[in-house]
Amino acid sequence: LLIPTFLEGFASTASRLIYFVFLRTTIECEEETPPDFDRNSSDWSGSRFCNDRCLVAREAQFLKGITDGVEAALKFFIFPFLGLLSDVKGRNSTMTLSVIGLTVSMGLLAIAAYRRRGSSILPLITIAYIVQGTTESFTIAANAHISDLFVTIRRRAHAFSTIDIFRSFSIGVAVLFITGFVVSANLYEYFRVYLSLCIISLFTIPLPYMLIPESNQDPNLNTSWRDATPYAILSQITGSPYLSYIAIAVFTSIFG
């Protein structure tokens, strides 16, 4: 489980780290950046097609907000179904689906990075985040896998802490690599970066079935998919004082 977790965590984190700087390279305006412009200067916009630093940052953040919002909204509706899918079809199937979605998403972003400009950029990045928002479930399935294998609370806590440490390690490696060697290079194109992440994700697809024995030996085939609707989830939360308190605390901490 640790090897797929590391590779999936690295690719996913690396993609999010370079997303904003990649979006900057797609912004266009009337004044292009001169070919000899110092890319280490604080006035560098990040785009070859627009020399207005403020405009580039504003438009790139606007695009990022759109796609992040689409992804978050989809996760709200899809996460319960993915969790139920893990119970019905197995943990490995859900982890594999998640990595397939990540691979497709990286491929679409690689195409967008290759094109860099034009009307196709917004549809490509939006579809990429739609795919990611409707399939990202690796952590859900991995945690369920651990719950299946370790019955006692003590052993389960140790397993959860181990996988969390390894996941944090993959994030740390991604941050170190991306910030140290990619973002600091002030690139104008990120096609090769996204293509590399797509290849890493593609390599990870068969690993759950190759390395991880299926832990869900008794799938719940009688589960109703209606139990995974947002209404059913909200009913469970409002029906429990404990869950209601947690939900209110989380909502207040985010929007308060």
C-alpha positions, 0 to 999 in steps of 0.5 A: 500500500505504501508504494502506490500511496507515495506515487499517487500522493507525489503526482497529485501534490506536484500537479497542484503546486504547479497549477497556478504558475502553469495558468499564468503561462496561458494568459494573453493580452496586447503587450507580449513579454519581450524575449530577453525579459529577465525572468528572475525579475519581480516584474516578470509576469510569468506569461510569454503572451502578456507582460502585465504582471497584475493582469496575469496574476488576476486572470490566472487566479480567476481560472484557478478559482473556477476549476477549484470550485467545480472540483470542490462542488463535485466532491461534495456530491461524489465522495459518498458514492465513491465510499459506497463503491469501495464497499460494493466493488472493493478497495482496489477498484476504487484506488485504481479508479482514482489513479485512472482519473488522476492520469486522465487529468494529468493528460488533459493538463499536459495537452493544455500546457502544450497548446498554451494559448487559445480558446481550448485552454479553459475547456481542457482544464475544466474537464481535467478538474471535473475528472479529478473531482469525480474520481479522486478517492484514493485516500478513502479506499486506502483508509478503508483498506486499513480498517479492514485489515486491522481489527484492534484499535491499537494496531489500526491506529499504528497503521493509520499513523504509518500511512499518514507519515508516508503520505506526508513524506510524499507531499514533502518530496513533491514540495521540495522537488517542485519548488526547488527545481520547477517553480524556481526555473520560471518556465514558460511551458509546463508540458513536459512536467505534466507529461512526466506526472501523467507517466507516473500516474499511468505507472501507478494504475496497475499497482493496487491489484499487483501489490495490495491483496483485496481486503474487502472480502465480504462486499455489501452488495445489498447497499442502496445507492440512495444511502449515498445521496447528499440528502441521506448524508445530511440526514445522518449528520443532523440526526446525530448531536455529535456529528452535528456539533462537528459539522457546525465547528468545521463550518464555523472554522471555514466560513466564520 
